[in-house]
């Protein structure tokens, strides 16, 4: 082929393979060194095969034919010239000639198709598929017409389709990645340069998909098979040999054929000897019993010899014969043996019944991933010992296999180093870096990249089109879902906007969003519908509620039954607060406050399993109370109760304005409107700061029967409540605690004077500096 022209012309100038000892070829030596240590003559022939001149003619003929097809890879074909090196040292010269001829015939058949198929594919596809250097962040949606200037309200971003049938799905995984442009570009660069990558981010943002995409982009012409041979000098130190991918099976089959022929000859000889012994004992000696015993001894002796012959067959440790792309090994949660390799226990360790040590060797994920990608999610869950061994494998590019159980017979076995030239992709959540071995992280960072996976992305027409393609991808990958109509796609994109929790953004938690797509498709399929419609997606949103959402709804119903939830009238010291359960569900959490005379120095006592951040927010509230109150609260105890907070307690500071309102109400004896709920953080100056989960909190207030809800003004842009709740509840944004009290407390002269006094004390900061609310909300 055209792209191999340069390669096929080089061998004619260089001559024979340098390992034959006829004509040295420095260029081939350099290229062999680049290919990897596993294919060098010293590594592949540990037994010293150069003392066998009888094999040279056959090898020269084989190499002459193979070099014309493989070009500079001729030196990499060298290892299978002498696949029986360990056997020769035991004194079996008969194996070499037949084995080499068999391999030469099989090589001719296999190499009729060029090995370097990946380069041919890249060259031929240059006009159709972009090369790795040409890939970038802008992967457009193909197969559908797009409006030039789409309307901002068009949820499809100007995409003109009737259903997902009209959207073309890219073939390569790297082109299917949506939203993680930075991570995608890093993976492309890392694949080109063979760099390690650590990806940190929330679950479901596409870390494993990017890892698989990297395996597709890695070159596959250097794949290797790994064979383990018996070591006649030390049975507990098996020898390791690497050959080009596909050659391992040929070598193994040749050894089996030779073993079968030897066994046939020995069996034929055994039966002749047994017949002679039985004939002599029966006819001449007349001792039939003695003849039977002698025949049995002979049979056992030949059986033992056959076992020894079979034991010399190598163990194909890593087989990449059928691998079309670079290997991808997912070692997430793997134990030490599965990750690092192991040696099986042998209950029969002597007496001729034992299994040879090389036959009990098992490859680990680090060996299977040689020349490919090793992906480990939740990297911090690996024990320290495994992380240390992983560091060695990364640093050295090879790792010996030994038994992982110290009480097993395999613990005495240790192979020669096995190649581990893989690209590692480690992944995890933010907490993964806390328990990760610092030296392992240093090696990844020193030889690669660290990437943070975003949770949201800016909402643009281009991204909306890609989200439409995401729906089409989910339908295609599942294979059992009806196609989605345009209206159904729009509803999925609307849900992506809502789950982002930020105005003008879309969520990148695609696993959860894909779950919604699959549930909607299952509903449509269960009804026998030809297409998945918007109504099916709406049903799916109700059926695919998280456990936290279901618990929150159940709590709300139970509180209504037992009248624990008050949604009308005015009550002193009681405020309807709002909280988030999990990531996507809200719940109303009442807060009560009571002021009582103190038996000693006054203090603030808060109950309800408060976490550290919640305790700090209570302290901030007490600072405001001390500043504005006319009463001497040093002689009073202020009791604050988070009603039915549950065993999980309260974390975060989003209940700050709720606590402040409840305490001020209790101190002043003024009632709080119970048809009102609120959420917001509070500074010591009285500013209302933004919080997270406002959309879910507003919906929880609406479900509980509240008419109004107070939220921080900075969160107003983040509100994406469902249509059914928009008319049920009024959303009131505020920026200062004085506004909260003015809205929440019962309208009386006492309340008006209280608010005025609070404004005069804490409101000056707003007037003087114009304090702006932070843009990043807290977790609660």
N, C-alpha and C positions, 0 to 999 in steps of 0.2 A: 504494500500500500504506500501511497505517496508520503505519508508521514514517517515511514520506516526506511526511506531511501538512504538516508545518511547512515543509519545503523547497519544496514545490510552491506554497505560498501566497506566499512571499516575492517571486518575480520579478514578480508582478502589481502589487505596490506600488512596485517599484524601476524598472520601465520597461525600456528596451532596454539591450543590452550597452554598457558604458561605452566599449569600444574602438571602437564605431561612430561616436563623436563626436556623438551626438544628445542623450542625457540621461546625465549622469554619475551613477554609483552608488557612493558611498563605501564602502558595506558590501561590495559585490562586490570592490572593490579590495583591501580588507583581507583577504578570504578568498582572493583570488588570490595575495596575498603569502604566505599560509600554505601554499598548495598547493605552492609551489616556484617558483624563478626561471625555470624552463624554460618556464612558460606565460605569462609576462608579455608584453605587447605589444612592448616594446623588445627582448626576447630572441628572440621568435618571428618578427619581421618585420624583419630587419636591413637589408633593401633599401629601406625607406621606402615602403610600399605605400599611404600615405594620399593620394598624388597620382593615384590612379586612381578617379575618381568613378563611372565606368560600373558598378563592381561593387557599389556601395552598396545599390541596391534589392534585388538578389538576396540580399545578405547579411542585410538587415533581415528579409526574409521567412523566411530560414532560421533566424535567431536567434530570431525570435518563436515558431516552432514548437518549437525545441530547448529554450528556456528553460522552457517549460511542463513539459517532461519532466525536465529536469536541475536545476531550482531554482537554487541558488547556484552550480552548476557552469557556468553559462552563460558566465562569463568564461573557463573552461578550454576551451570549445569554440571560442573565438575564433581560435586559430592556423590551423585548416584553412579559414577563410574565404579566406585568401590564400595557398594552397600554392604558387603560382607566382611568388612575389615575386622570386626571383632571375632568372626568365625574363623578367619584365616589364622589368627594367632593361636587358635586351638588346634590347628593342623588339619583343616578341611580344604585343601586346594581345589577339590572338584567343584566347589560351589561357584567359583569366580567366573569361569567361562560361560556356563549356562545362564548365570544370573545377569551378566553383562549383555549377552545376546538378547535375553528376554526384555531387559530394560530398553535396549536400543530399538527393538521393534515397537514397543509401546510408546517410546518417545517420538518416533517418526509419525505414528498415528495421531498423537496428541498435538504435536507442534505443527501439523498442517494448518491449524488456526493460530495466528500470532498470539503469543502470550501477552504482549503489551497492548491488549485490547482497549485499555482505558485511554491510551494516547491516541489510538485510531478514532475512538469514539469522540474524543475532544476535538480532533482535527476535522472530522467529518461534520460534527454538529456545530462547528463554529458559526455557520450561517443561520442555524435554527435555535440552538440553546446557548445562552451567554456563557463565556468562560468564567472561571472563578474570579479572575481579576476584574471582570466587567460587572459582577454582581454588586448591587448597591441596596439602598433602603427602599427605593421606590419600585415596588412590585405592583403593577396595575392589574385591574380586573379585566380579563379578556373574555371574549365570547358574547358580549352584550354591548348595546349602544349606550353612550353616555352623553347627557346634555352638556353643552359647552359652558353655560353659566347657570348651574342649578340653583333653585330657590333654597334659602336658608332653612325653610321649614320642611323641605323634602327629606324624609328620613332615609331614603335610599341614595342620597347624594347625587341625584340626577341619573341614576341607573334605570334604563328602560327595559324592564323584564316583567314577564307575567308570573314566573315561578323560578325556583332554583334550577330547573332544567335548562334555562337559558344562560347559566353562568358556567364558564369553563374553569376547571380545577387544575392548577399547576401539577406537573408530575413530580417535581422534586420537593422534598420537605422544606428545604430552606426557602423556597418561594411561597410556601403556605403559611409561614410565620407571619403573624399580624401584630403590629403595635410595638414590638421590642426591637426598634430599628438599631439602637446602639448595640444591644446584645447580638443581634444578627450580624452586624458588620464585624464585631469582634470575633465571632465564630468563623466567619469567612476568612479573616486574616489568620486566625489561629490554625485553621485547616491548611492554609497555604504554607505556613511556616512551621507547622507541627508544634504548636505551643499548648501548654496546659491552661485550663480555664476553671475558675471558680465562680459559680452563679449563685447569688444570694437573693432571695425574694419570697413572696407569699406563695403558698401552694397553688398550683393551677395556672401559673403564668407562662408556661411553655418551656421549662428548663429541660425536661426529658426530650421534648420534640427537637429542640436545638441540638442536643447531644446526638440524636439519631441523624439529624441533618448533617452534622459534621462528619459522621462516619461515611455518609454518601459522597462527601466531597474529597475525602482523603484518597491519595493515589493507591491503586490496588495491584500494581504490577510487581510489588516487592513482597507479597504474601509468602509465608513459609509454612512448611510442615515440620513438625518436631518428632523425632523418633528417639526412644530410649532403649539402649542395648544392655545386655548382661555384661558385667565386668568380670572376666575370669580371675583377675588378680584379687578383687575385693567385691564380693557379692553385695555388700551393703553400700557400694558407691557406683550405681549404674551410670553408664556413659550416655551422653546426650549428643544428638547430631541433628542439624537443621538442613533441609533441602528445599528447593523451590516448591511452591504450592502445587499439589497434584502428583508430585513424585513420590510422596510417602506411601500412598496406596500401591503404587507399582512396586516399590521396594518390598513392602510387606507381602504382597502377593507372590513375588519372586522367592522370598524366603520360605513362605508356606509351601510353594511348589517343590522347592528343593528338599524341605523337611519331609514332605509326603513321599517323594521318590526314595529318600534314605530309609524311611520307615517301611516302604514296600520291599526294598531289598533286604532289610534286616528281618522282616516278617517271613519272607521267602526262605532266607537262610535258617531262621528259627525252626520252621516247620520241617525242613530237611533234617536238621540235627535231631529234632524230637522223633522223627520217623526212624532215623538210624538207631537212636538209643532204645526206643521201644522194640524195634526189630531185634536188636542184639539181646535185650533182656528177655524177650519172649521166645526167640528161636534158639539162641546159643546158650545163654546163661540160665534160662528157665526161671528167672525171677521177675515175674510180671509186676509185683508190688514195688520192687526196687526200681524198675523201669518207669513206673508211673511217677514215683517220687522224683526221680532224676528229671523226667520231662517237666514236672511242675517247677523245679528249681530253674531249669533252662528258660521256661516261659517267664518266670518272675525276673530273671536277669535281663532278658531282652526287653521286657516291659519297662524296666528301670532305665535301660539305655534309650528307649524311645522317648521317655519323659524328659531325659536330659537333652535329647535332640529338639523336642518341641519347645523346651524352655529357652532355646537360643533364638527363637523368633522374636524380633524387636516389638516393642509396644509403640503403636502410633499414638503419641500423646496429644498432638494438635493436628487436626486434619482440616485444611482449607481448600480441599479439592473442588468443592461445590460452592465456595464463597464467591459471590458476584461483586460484592463491594467490600471495603475494608471492614474487619470484624467490629461488631458493637456488642459489648458485654455490660449488662446491667447488674452490678454487684451490690445494689442497695440492700442493706440488712444481711449481707452474707456473713456466715461465720468464718472463722479463721481458715478451716480446711477448704471451703468453697472459694475463698478469696485468694489464698496463697498456695493452694495445692496441698495434697495429702498423700499418705501411703497407707493403703488398706491393711487392716490387721489380718494376720495369718494364724489361724488356730493350730495348723499343722506346721511346726517350725523345724522339723527334722524327720529323719527316717525315709527320705526320698519322696515324701508326699507333700512337701512344702511347695508353695507357689513362689517362683523366683521373684526377687525384690523388684526388678525392673517391670514385671508384669503387674505389680500392685500399685505402681505410681499413678496418681491422678492429677491432671492439670487443674490449676486454679484459674479464676477469672483473669488474673493479671497475665497468665500465660496464654489463655485463649484470646486475649485482646492484643496480642503482639501485632504490630504494624496497623493497629486499629484504635478504637476508642474504648476506654474503661470509664463507665459512668457510675458514680456513687452518689445517690441522693441521701440526705440526712447524714452527711459525712461525720457529724459529731457522735453518732450512735456507734461507730466502730470503737472497739476497745483500744486502749493505748498501745498495747503490744502489736496489734494489727496495723495501726497507723505508723508505728515505727518501721515495721517490715515493708510497708507500702512506700515509705520514704526511701528505703534502700533500693527497692525495685525501680523507682523513678530515677534515682541518682545513678545507679550502675547500669541500668538497661538489661539486667539479667538477675535471676533469683533462683536459688536451688530449692528443690522440693524435698521436704522431710515430713515425717509423721507429726501431726499436731497434737496427738495424745501421748503424753509422756509415759503412760503405762502400756502402750501398744507396742507390738513387735515392730511396727513401722517407724518408731522413734529412733531405731538404730540405723535406718536407711537415710541417706542423703545423696541426691543426684548431683551430677555436675551442673553448673549454672544453666538455666533455661532462659531463652530470650524473653524479655519483657519490655520491648521497645514500643510502648503504647503512649497515646495522648490521653491524659486524665482530665475528666470533667467532674469536678466536685460540686455538689449543690446542697442547698439547705435553706432554712429560714434564718432570720436575723440571729436567733439564739444559737445557730450552728457554730458561729465563730467563737463562742464562749468556751465550749468543751472540745474544740478542735486542737490538735497538737500544734503548738506554735511553729515548730520546725517544719511540719508538713505544709502548713500554710505558707511559710517562707519559701519553700521549694516551688510551690505552685505560683506564687507571686513573682519569684525570681526568674522563673522560666516560662511565664505566661501572663495571663490577665485575670483581673478580678472585675466582675460585672454585677451591678445591682439591677434586679428586674423590677420595672415599674409596675404599679398597681392600676394606674389610670393613664389615659392618653387624651390629648386635646381632640375635641369633637370637630372634625372637618368633613366636607363632602367626600374627600378621598378615603378617609377612615371609615365612613359609613358604607361606602362601596365595598371596602375590604371586609366589613362585618357581614355584609350580605353574602360575600364569598365564603366567609366562615360558616354560615348556615348551610350553604351548598356543600362545603367540605364535610361537615358533620353528617349530612344526609348520605353522601357518597361513601364515607368511611364506614358508616353503620351498615348500609346495604339493605336495610329492612324497613326504612321509613318512607312514607309518601313524600313527594316533593312539596316544598313550602310555597304558598302563594306569596305575591308581593306584599299583601296586607299582613300576612303572618310574619314575614321578614321584618317589616316595619315595627311590629309589636316586639320582636326580639331585640331590635336595636333600641327601642324605647326603654326596654328593661335594662339594657346595657348602660344607658344614660342614667337611669335611676340608681342602679347598683354602684355606680361610680362614686356617689355621695358628694360630687362637686359639680358646680354649674359649668357647662361647656366642656365636659369630659366624658369619656366612655371607660367602662371597666375593662381591665385586662385579665381578670380572673376567668379565663375561658373554660376551665374545667366545669365550674359551676354553671356557666352560661350554656355550655354544651349539654349539661344535664337537663336544663329546661327544654332545649331543642329535642332531646330524645324522649322526654316525657310527653311533649306535645305530639310528636310523631307516633308514639305508642297509642295515645288516645285516638288519633285519627285512624290508625290501622285497626284498632279495636272496633271502631265504628264502621269499618269497611270503606272509608272515604278514599277518593282518588287523590286528593290533595290535603295537606295540612293547612288549615285556615286560621285566621286570627282568633276565632272562638276557641279552637283547640289550644292555642297558646295561652289564652286567658284561663282556660280550665287547668292547664299545666302549672300556671303560677300558683294556683290554689293547692294543687296536689303535691307540688314539689317543695312545699314549705319545709324549712329546716326544723330540727328538733327544738331549737330555742324558740322559733316562731310558734310551734304547736304548744309548747309549755306556756309561753306568754299568753296566748289566747285562752288556754285552760285556766290560768291564774285569774285573768280578767273575769271570766264567767263565774268562777268560784267566789270571788270577792263580791260579785253582784248578788249571789245567792245568800251570802251571809251578811250582807249589808256592811261590808268592810270598806266599800268604796262609796264615797260621797261626791255627788256631782251637782249639788245645788245648795243654795243658802250660804251663810257666812259662819265660820267657826274660828274661834281665837286659837292661835298657835298651831294650826294645822294647814299644810300646804301640799298640793298634789305635785310631786316631783316626777321626773321622767328619767328613765335609764335604758340602757341597751343590754340585751342578752345575746351573747355570741357576737356575730358580725352583722346580722341582717334582721334583727327583731327588736322591737321596743316594748317597754312595759311601764305602767304607771306605778310609782313608788311613793306613797304618802310619807311625809316627814312631820313629826310632831315635836313641839317644844314646850317646856314648862319651866317656870322660874320659882324657886323655893328658897326660903331663908337658909343661910349656911350655918353649920355648927362650928366652922372655922374659917380659914381664908376661902373666899369664893373661887369656884372653878367651873369649867365647862366640861360636862360629862356627856359623851356621845356613845350610843350603843347601836349595834347592827352589823357586827363583824367588819368594821371599817379598816380598809387597807391604809398604807402609809400616805398615799396621795390624798385620800379622803380625809384623813386626820389633819393633814396640813391645811386643807381647804377650810375645815372647821376653825382652825387657829386664825386664819385670815379673816373669817367672818367675825370672830370675837374681837379682833382689832377694830373693825368698823363700828361694832356695837359700843365698845368702850369710848370711842371718839365722839359719837353723836349723842349718846344717852345722857339724860340729866340725872339719872339715878346712880347711886353708888353701888355698882354691881360687884364690888369686891366683897360685899357681905352677902352675896346671893350665889346660889348654885344654879347653873343653867343646864337643864337636862334636855338632850336632843335624841330622839328615837327615829331610826329608819324602820318603818313598819314592814314586817315580813320581808326583810332583805334576803333571807335564805342562808343556806350554809356557805354559799360562795362569797357572801359579804358584798361590800360596796367598794369599788375601786374607781379612781379618777376624781376629778373635781367638778363635774358637770352639775352637781347638786348644790353648788355654793350659793346661788341666789335663792334657792329653795330654803336652805338652812337659815340664811340671813332673814328672809321674809318671815319664817316661822318664829324665830327668836324675837325679832322686833315686835311681831304681833303679840307674843306672850308678854313681853315687857310692858307694852303700852295698853294691852287689853283691848285691841282693835281686831275685829274679825277679818278673815281672808275669804275671798270669793272662792267657793268650792267648785264652781263650774269652769274654773281656770286651772290650767296646768302650766308648768314652766320648766325650762332647762337653761343652763348657762353657768360659766365659770365667773369668778369674781376676784378682782384685784383688791389690794389693801386700800386703794384710793376710791373704790366703789365702781370701777369700770366693769361692764359686763363683757366678758371675753368669749370667743367662739369655742364650740365643742364639736364633737363628732356625732354622727348618727342622727342628725336632726330630722331627717325624713322619716325614719322608723319611729322616732319618738312622737312626732306629730300624729302619725297614723295610730299609734297606741293610745294617745289621748282621745282621738276621735272614736275608737272602738270602746273606750271606757265611758263615753257619753259626755265628755267635756265640750263646751261651746267655743272656748278660746284657748290659745296656747301662746306663751311668751318664749321667744327664742332670741339669741344674740343677733344684733343687726348685721354682723359680719357673716352670719350663716344664711342670710336671706337668699343669697344666690344659690345655695346648695339644696334648696327645697325642691324635691321632685316627687311629691305625693301622688298617689293614684287618683284618677278622676272621681272615683266614688267618694273620696274623702274631702274633696275641695269645697263642696257645699255644706259639709257637716261641721266644719270647724274654721274659725278665723285665726290666722297666724299674725301675731303682733311682734315685730322686731323692736328691740330696745338696746340702748348702749350704756345705761347707767342705772344703778340700784334705785335711785329716786324715781325713775320712770316705772320700775317694777312695782314699787310700793304704791305709787299713784294709781296704777291700773288694778292691782290685786286687792288692796285694802278697802274696807267699807267706807263709803264717802261721807265723812262727818267732819265737823270743824277740827276735832282733835287730830284726825288723819291729815288734814290739809296743813296744819301747823307742824306736824311731824315731818312731812315731806319737805316743807319749806326749810325747816331746820337742817335736815339732812343735805339738801341742795347747797345751803350756804356753807356747810362744812366740807363736804366731799366733792361738790360739783365744781369747785374753783379750778381743779386740775384740768378739767375738760375745757373750760373757758380759756385758760391761759395757754395750754399747749396743744389743744385739739388732738387729744390722744387717739391714735388709729388702732383698731383691733388687729391682732396678728392674723395672718392668712391661713396658718396651719392649725387646724383644730386638734384638740387633745383626743385621746382614745375614747373618752366617755362623753 
